[in-house]
Amino acid sequence: MDQKTGGELLVEALELHGAERVFCVPGESYLAVLDALYDASIPVTVCRQEGGAAMMADAHGKLTGKPGICMVTRGPGATNASAGVHVAAQDSTPMILFVGQIDRSMREREAFQEIDYRQMFGGIAKWVAEIDHAARVPEFISRAYHVATSGRPGPVVLALPEDMLTEMAAAPQPQAWSQVETHPGLTQMADLQKRLWAAERPIAILGGSRWSEDAVAAFTRFAERFDLPVACSFRRQMLFDNLHGNYAGDVGIGINPKLLARIKASDLVLLVGGRLSEMPSQSYSLFDIPAPAQQLVHVHADAEELGRVYRPAMAIHASATAFCKAAEGLQPPNEIKGAGEAARAHQDYLDWSGARPETPGTLQMAGVMDWLENNLGEDAICTNGAGNYATWLHRFHRFRRFGTQAAPTSGSMGYGLPAAVAAKLAFPDREVVCFAGDGCLQMTLQEFGTACQEGANIIVLAIDNGMYGTIRMHQERNYPGRPSATRLVNPDFAALARSYGAFGETVETTDAFGPAFERARAAGLPAILHLKLDPEALTPSASLSEIRAAAEQRN
């Protein structure tokens, strides 16, 4: 067996396990890996900042189900990348972060950029380790793939001592990673069938990860046979066709009041894949804790999530993919007690998402969304980060297919742009549209350069109202008329795009949006459309002045 460096063994292992791309910011601490990548089949995307690189790896994992791979240097590089690791942790995304590390002989001296990564990432990663011997590289990479994807997926962090990467070793590679599925038991499925037969007001809520296009299709057929209303959890709207007759809406921020009432009045809630954390649970007010008043059937791939917050009436330890396949075998009763409820729930959703509120200013986001709904293909991928602007996408866009949404349930600002780059690189034939507020976009704006370098022809909607809008909204609600630290002085985003050799155009009226978007499409380049929004147009339901006035009246 030929001897190879630790860096060569690592890249060989990534090729074996099917790594599709590496997102990185280069560093001297892992030069041996970069050298091995020179001869490898894995494309390397050079990013501008490690947080952006890690968010790209997360988005790749979200959209493909395979671990996104990120490589960064020690110390400051790892610290920057922690933002993306946190997203992957809260979003249950498979991801592997490789961090260059100091020479093994220098440990415990606070050497240049030295950090104990087990301490640093221990609270947000599924597994953190340091590879001390080149011969063990294949073992560690195999374990990393399995840990990142098993149960509740999440991030793995592996530190790579610089001298280990140049150490010579002969090490056999194992078989390639394969997804481990946990299947529901036959008696559990029979029990679920009886519960569904008896239920008069059931509803399903889909969330989390471990889904696939086939799983979504299988659950759709199951929901049709049982006439079951189906809602999707926060930023997981792609898990069910939003125009299907069983779709009830999304359970997230600014939930449809009728959907909220329906869930509270239900007698059986089938929660598949999700955790019902703070946002979908309406700050943990939707269900009683620990024992919900509703009959809760919780399906999750990780046994530790079952009963962690909510004590389910029935816990099913299974991945979403395996459960949906089994659910297709369930038979509906001769007479469904809640017949017609799915159609009523769907109509409630259509009424809620179909309303087009008028907001202050010459550029109406409702008009922007109308144009996009009529002109985007069903396979277009939409990405966003955090901010009030995202409400327009979540409430008014109708996701039709699996794999068309990349958004952080962790609420991380700056996510939309790097996620869009990763999405376009993974699916170059599909249109990718990034929604980003002016504050959100500038968290990772430098990654537009990555898009240009890679030829990732995304279209970024820079929604500019000159402030950190969400924080300003909360300020006006709690301290009306006393804005503090929320104003932003922004660049000309369209001119910035053009300075990269990309397409940029400013949009200030509703009628101008459609033609500008078509020109961005036709340019065949990465593009930024700078949408100048009136600062008063804070949310679809209330202006800045209205929020302030309501707060002053309360006080």
C-alpha positions in Angstrom: 0.0 0.0 0.0 1.4 3.4 -1.1 2.2 5.9 1.6 0.5 9.3 1.3 0.4 12.5 3.2 -2.4 13.2 5.6 -3.7 15.8 3.2 -3.8 13.4 0.4 -5.6 10.8 2.5 -8.2 13.4 3.5 -8.9 14.4 -0.1 -9.0 10.8 -1.2 -11.6 10.1 1.5 -13.7 13.0 0.4 -13.7 11.7 -3.2 -14.6 8.3 -1.9 -17.6 9.6 0.0 -18.9 11.6 -2.9 -18.1 15.2 -1.8 -19.5 17.3 -4.6 -17.7 20.6 -3.8 -15.5 22.2 -1.2 -16.2 25.8 0.0 -13.1 27.4 1.6 -11.1 30.4 2.5 -7.4 29.3 2.1 -4.9 29.3 5.0 -1.4 28.3 5.6 -2.5 25.8 8.2 -3.9 23.4 5.7 -1.7 23.9 2.6 -1.2 20.2 2.3 -4.9 19.7 1.7 -5.1 22.5 -0.8 -2.2 20.9 -2.7 -4.0 17.6 -2.7 -7.1 19.2 -4.0 -5.1 20.5 -7.0 -5.1 16.9 -8.5 -8.6 16.0 -7.2 -11.9 15.8 -9.0 -13.7 17.9 -6.4 -14.4 21.5 -7.4 -13.2 24.1 -5.0 -15.1 27.4 -4.4 -12.9 30.2 -3.0 -15.0 32.4 -0.7 -14.3 35.8 0.7 -15.0 35.2 4.4 -15.3 32.0 6.4 -18.8 32.7 7.6 -20.0 32.9 4.0 -18.1 29.7 3.1 -19.8 27.8 6.0 -23.2 29.1 5.1 -22.6 27.9 1.5 -21.7 24.5 2.9 -24.9 24.5 5.0 -27.1 25.5 2.0 -25.5 22.7 -0.1 -26.4 20.3 2.7 -29.9 21.6 2.9 -30.6 21.3 -0.8 -28.9 18.0 -1.4 -29.1 16.0 1.8 -25.4 15.3 1.6 -22.9 16.9 3.9 -21.7 20.3 2.7 -17.9 20.6 3.0 -16.1 23.7 4.3 -12.4 24.3 4.9 -11.0 27.2 6.9 -7.8 28.1 8.7 -7.2 28.2 12.4 -8.1 30.8 14.9 -9.9 33.8 13.2 -10.9 31.5 10.3 -12.7 29.1 12.6 -14.2 31.9 14.6 -15.7 33.4 11.5 -17.0 30.0 10.3 -18.8 29.4 13.6 -21.8 31.5 12.2 -22.4 28.9 9.6 -21.9 26.0 12.1 -24.6 27.5 14.3 -27.0 27.6 11.3 -26.3 24.0 10.5 -26.9 23.0 14.2 -30.2 24.7 14.6 -31.4 23.8 11.1 -30.4 20.1 11.4 -28.2 20.3 8.3 -25.4 17.8 7.5 -22.1 19.7 7.2 -18.4 19.0 7.9 -16.1 21.8 8.8 -12.4 21.2 8.5 -10.2 23.6 10.5 -6.4 23.9 10.1 -4.7 23.6 13.4 -1.3 24.4 14.9 1.6 21.9 14.9 1.1 19.1 17.4 4.4 20.0 19.2 3.2 23.5 20.0 0.0 22.7 21.9 -0.8 24.3 25.3 1.5 27.3 24.7 -1.1 29.6 23.2 0.7 29.3 19.9 -0.2 31.6 17.0 -4.0 31.4 16.5 -4.2 28.4 18.8 -7.8 27.4 19.9 -9.1 24.3 21.6 -11.8 23.5 19.0 -13.5 20.9 21.3 -14.3 23.7 23.7 -15.1 26.3 21.0 -17.5 24.2 19.0 -18.6 21.6 21.7 -22.0 23.3 22.3 -23.1 23.7 18.6 -21.6 20.7 16.7 -22.6 17.1 16.9 -19.0 15.9 17.1 -15.7 17.8 17.4 -12.4 16.0 17.1 -8.8 16.5 16.2 -7.0 14.1 13.9 -3.6 13.4 15.5 -2.4 10.6 13.2 -2.4 10.6 9.4 -3.2 6.9 9.4 -6.5 7.6 11.1 -7.7 10.1 8.5 -10.0 7.6 6.6 -11.5 6.5 9.9 -12.3 10.0 11.0 -13.8 11.1 7.7 -16.0 8.0 7.5 -17.3 8.7 11.0 -17.8 12.4 10.2 -20.1 11.6 7.3 -22.1 9.1 9.4 -22.5 11.4 12.4 -23.4 14.5 10.3 -26.2 12.6 8.5 -27.6 10.2 11.1 -30.5 10.8 13.5 -30.9 14.6 13.6 -28.3 15.8 11.1 -25.9 18.5 12.0 -22.4 19.9 11.8 -19.2 18.0 12.5 -15.9 19.9 13.1 -12.5 18.2 12.5 -9.3 20.0 13.4 -6.2 19.2 11.3 -2.8 19.7 12.9 -0.5 21.2 10.2 2.2 18.6 10.7 -0.2 15.8 10.6 -1.3 16.8 7.1 2.3 16.4 5.9 2.9 13.1 7.8 3.3 10.0 5.6 1.1 7.0 6.2 -0.4 4.0 4.5 -4.1 3.7 5.4 -6.9 1.8 3.7 -10.1 3.6 2.8 -13.4 2.1 4.0 -16.6 1.7 1.9 -18.3 4.9 0.9 -20.8 6.5 3.3 -24.5 5.6 2.9 -27.6 7.1 4.6 -28.8 5.1 7.7 -32.6 5.1 7.8 -34.7 4.4 10.9 -38.0 2.8 10.1 -41.3 2.9 12.0 -42.6 -0.4 13.5 -45.7 -2.1 12.0 -47.5 -1.9 15.3 -46.9 1.8 15.5 -48.2 2.4 12.0 -51.3 0.3 12.9 -51.8 2.4 16.0 -51.4 5.6 14.0 -54.1 4.4 11.6 -56.5 3.8 14.4 -55.9 7.3 15.8 -56.4 8.9 12.4 -59.7 7.0 12.0 -60.9 8.3 15.3 -59.8 11.9 14.8 -62.3 14.6 13.9 -60.0 17.5 13.5 -56.5 16.2 12.6 -53.7 18.2 11.1 -50.1 17.4 10.0 -47.1 19.7 10.4 -44.0 18.9 8.4 -40.6 20.2 9.2 -36.9 19.5 9.9 -34.6 17.6 7.5 -34.1 14.1 6.2 -36.7 14.7 3.5 -36.5 13.8 -0.2 -38.6 14.5 -3.3 -39.9 10.9 -3.1 -40.8 11.4 0.6 -42.8 14.6 -0.2 -44.7 12.8 -2.9 -45.4 9.8 -0.6 -46.7 12.0 2.1 -48.9 13.9 -0.4 -50.6 10.7 -1.5 -51.1 9.7 2.2 -52.6 13.1 3.0 -54.9 12.9 0.0 -56.3 9.5 1.1 -57.0 10.7 4.6 -58.2 14.2 3.6 -55.7 15.5 6.0 -54.8 19.3 6.2 -51.1 19.7 6.0 -49.0 22.7 7.3 -45.3 23.3 7.0 -43.0 24.5 9.7 -41.1 27.8 9.7 -39.0 28.1 6.6 -39.8 24.6 5.5 -42.6 25.5 3.0 -41.1 23.5 0.2 -42.1 20.2 2.0 -45.6 20.3 0.5 -47.0 21.9 -2.7 -48.5 25.2 -1.6 -51.2 25.0 -4.2 -52.3 21.4 -3.4 -55.8 21.2 -2.1 -54.6 19.8 1.3 -52.1 22.6 2.0 -53.0 24.7 5.1 -50.1 27.2 5.2 -46.9 27.7 7.2 -46.5 27.6 10.9 -44.0 30.4 11.5 -43.7 34.1 12.2 -46.9 36.0 11.4 -49.0 32.8 11.1 -52.4 33.0 9.5 -54.8 33.4 12.6 -57.2 30.9 11.1 -54.4 28.3 10.9 -53.3 29.0 14.4 -56.9 28.5 15.6 -57.2 25.3 13.6 -54.1 23.8 15.2 -55.2 24.8 18.7 -58.6 23.2 18.1 -57.3 20.0 16.6 -57.6 16.7 18.3 -54.6 15.1 16.6 -51.4 16.7 15.5 -49.1 14.6 13.3 -45.6 16.3 13.6 -43.2 14.8 11.1 -39.5 15.6 11.1 -39.7 18.9 13.0 -39.0 20.0 16.6 -41.6 22.8 17.0 -39.0 25.1 18.4 -39.6 28.8 19.3 -40.7 30.2 16.0 -43.1 27.6 14.8 -44.5 27.0 18.3 -45.3 30.8 18.6 -42.8 31.2 21.5 -43.8 27.8 23.0 -47.4 28.9 23.4 -48.9 26.7 20.7 -48.8 23.5 22.8 -48.8 23.0 26.5 -45.4 21.9 27.9 -44.7 19.1 28.7 -48.1 17.6 27.8 -50.0 19.1 24.9 -53.8 19.3 25.2 -53.9 18.0 21.6 -53.0 14.4 20.9 -49.5 14.7 19.5 -47.9 12.1 17.3 -44.3 13.0 16.9 -42.2 11.4 14.2 -38.4 12.1 14.3 -35.2 10.4 13.2 -33.5 11.2 16.5 -34.8 9.5 19.6 -33.4 12.3 21.8 -35.9 14.7 20.2 -38.9 12.6 21.2 -40.2 13.8 24.5 -37.4 16.4 24.8 -39.9 19.4 25.0 -43.3 17.9 24.3 -44.5 14.6 25.8 -46.2 13.0 22.7 -49.2 10.7 23.0 -47.3 8.6 20.5 -43.6 8.8 19.6 -42.4 7.3 16.3 -38.6 7.0 16.0 -38.2 7.2 12.2 -36.7 9.4 9.5 -39.1 11.4 7.5 -38.2 9.5 4.4 -38.9 6.1 6.0 -42.0 7.2 7.7 -43.6 8.7 4.6 -43.0 5.4 2.7 -44.7 3.5 5.5 -47.6 6.0 5.7 -48.5 5.2 2.1 -49.6 1.7 3.4 -52.1 3.1 5.8 -55.8 2.7 4.8 -58.4 5.5 5.5 -61.7 4.6 7.1 -64.8 4.2 5.1 -66.0 7.5 6.3 -63.5 10.2 7.3 -64.8 12.1 10.3 -63.0 15.3 9.3 -64.0 15.2 5.6 -63.8 18.6 4.0 -61.5 20.2 6.5 -58.5 20.0 4.2 -60.3 22.0 1.6 -61.5 24.6 4.1 -57.9 24.9 5.5 -56.6 25.3 2.0 -59.1 28.0 1.2 -58.1 29.8 4.4 -54.5 29.7 3.1 -55.4 31.0 -0.3 -57.4 33.9 1.2 -54.5 34.8 3.6 -51.7 34.6 1.0 -53.8 36.0 -1.7 -54.4 39.3 0.1 -52.2 42.1 -1.3 -51.9 44.9 1.2 -50.9 48.3 0.0 -47.9 49.9 1.7 -46.4 53.3 1.7 -44.2 54.3 -1.3 -44.0 53.9 -5.0 -42.5 50.4 -4.9 -45.0 47.9 -3.6 -43.6 44.6 -2.5 -47.0 43.0 -3.1 -46.6 43.9 -6.8 -43.1 42.5 -6.8 -44.3 39.2 -5.4 -47.2 39.2 -7.9 -44.8 39.5 -10.8 -42.5 36.8 -9.4 -45.4 34.4 -8.9 -46.4 34.8 -12.5 -42.9 34.6 -14.0 -40.8 32.2 -11.8 -40.6 28.6 -12.8 -41.8 26.0 -10.3 -38.2 24.7 -9.9 -36.7 28.2 -9.1 -34.8 28.2 -5.8 -35.5 31.1 -3.4 -33.1 32.0 -0.6 -33.2 34.5 2.2 -31.6 35.4 5.5 -33.3 37.2 8.3 -35.4 40.4 8.5 -38.9 41.8 7.9 -38.4 41.6 4.2 -38.5 37.8 4.3 -42.2 38.0 5.3 -43.1 38.9 1.8 -41.4 35.7 0.5 -42.8 33.4 3.2 -46.3 34.7 3.1 -46.9 35.4 -0.6 -44.6 33.0 -2.5 -46.2 29.6 -3.3 -43.5 26.9 -3.1 -44.5 24.1 -5.4 -41.6 21.7 -5.3 -39.1 20.1 -2.9 -35.6 21.6 -3.0 -36.7 25.2 -3.8 -36.2 26.9 -0.5 -33.0 27.6 1.4 -33.6 29.8 4.5 -32.2 29.6 8.1 -34.6 28.5 10.8 -31.8 29.9 13.1 -32.7 33.4 11.9 -29.1 34.1 10.8 -28.6 37.4 8.9 -26.4 37.3 5.9 -27.5 33.7 4.9 -29.4 34.5 1.6 -26.5 35.5 -0.6 -24.0 32.6 0.2 -27.0 30.2 0.1 -27.9 31.4 -3.4 -24.3 31.0 -4.6 -24.2 27.4 -3.3 -27.7 26.7 -4.8 -26.6 27.9 -8.2 -23.4 25.9 -8.2 -25.3 22.7 -7.2 -28.1 23.3 -9.7 -26.7 25.5 -12.5 -29.7 24.9 -14.8 -32.2 26.3 -12.3 -33.0 30.0 -11.6 -31.9 31.2 -8.1 -33.3 34.3 -6.6 -31.9 35.7 -3.3 -34.1 37.9 -1.1 -31.9 40.2 1.1 -32.6 43.2 3.2 -30.0 46.0 3.1 -28.8 45.1 6.6 -28.9 41.3 5.9 -27.1 41.6 2.6 -24.2 43.6 4.0 -23.4 40.8 6.5 -22.0 38.7 3.6 -22.0 41.1 0.6 -18.5 40.2 -0.2 -19.7 36.8 -1.4 -21.2 38.5 -4.5 -17.5 38.4 -5.6 -17.6 34.6 -5.2 -20.7 34.5 -7.4 -18.9 36.5 -10.1 -15.7 34.4 -9.9 -17.7 31.2 -10.2 -20.1 32.4 -12.8 -23.0 31.7 -10.5 -25.7 33.8 -12.2 -27.9 34.4 -9.3 -30.4 37.4 -9.1 -30.2 39.2 -5.8 -33.1 41.4 -4.7 -31.5 44.0 -2.4 -34.5 45.3 -0.5 -33.3 48.6 0.9 -35.2 50.6 3.5 -32.2 52.2 5.1 -32.4 50.5 8.4 -32.3 47.2 10.4 -36.0 47.0 9.9 -36.9 44.2 12.3 -35.0 45.8 15.2 -36.5 49.1 14.4 -40.0 47.5 14.5 -39.3 46.1 18.0 -37.9 49.5 19.1 -41.0 51.3 18.0 -43.2 48.7 19.8 -41.3 49.0 23.1 -39.7 52.4 22.9 -41.8 54.4 20.5 -40.2 57.5 18.9 -36.7 56.6 20.2 -34.8 54.9 17.4 -31.3 53.9 18.4 -28.5 52.2 16.4 -30.8 51.0 13.6 -30.2 53.5 10.8 -28.0 52.4 7.8 -26.1 54.5 5.2 -26.0 52.1 2.2 -24.0 52.0 -1.0 -25.4 52.0 -4.5 -25.9 48.2 -4.7 -26.5 48.3 -8.4 -23.3 50.2 -9.0 -21.4 47.8 -6.8 -22.7 44.9 -8.9 -21.5 46.7 -12.1 -18.1 47.3 -10.5 -17.7 43.5 -10.4 -18.6 43.3 -14.1 -22.0 42.0 -13.2 -25.5 43.3 -13.8 -26.9 46.0 -11.6 -30.1 48.1 -11.8 -32.0 50.3 -9.4 -35.8 49.8 -9.1 -37.9 52.5 -7.5 -41.4 51.8 -8.8 -43.6 48.7 -9.0 -44.0 48.9 -12.7 -40.2 49.0 -13.2 -39.6 45.7 -11.4 -40.7 43.2 -14.1 -38.7 44.7 -17.0 -35.6 45.1 -14.7 -35.8 41.4 -13.7 -36.1 40.3 -17.3 -33.0 42.4 -18.2 -31.1 40.7 -15.3 -32.1 37.3 -16.6 -31.0 38.2 -20.1 -27.7 39.5 -19.0 -26.3 36.0 -18.3 -24.4 37.4 -15.3 -24.8 37.5 -11.5 -27.1 40.4 -10.8 -28.3 42.8 -8.1 -31.6 44.6 -8.4 -31.5 47.4 -5.9 -35.1 47.8 -4.7 -35.6 51.2 -3.0 -38.3 50.7 -0.4 -40.1 53.4 1.6 -38.9 53.2 5.2 -42.5 53.4 6.3 -43.3 50.0 4.5 -42.0 48.0 7.4 -44.3 44.9 7.3 -47.2 43.8 5.0 -49.7 44.5 7.8 -48.4 47.8 9.4 -46.3 50.8 8.6 -43.6 52.2 10.8 -45.9 55.1 11.9 -48.8 52.7 12.6 -46.6 50.6 14.8 -45.3 53.6 16.7 -48.8 55.0 17.2 -50.1 51.7 18.5 -47.3 51.6 21.0 -47.9 55.2 22.1 -51.5 54.4 22.6 -50.7 51.4 24.8 -48.4 53.5 26.9 
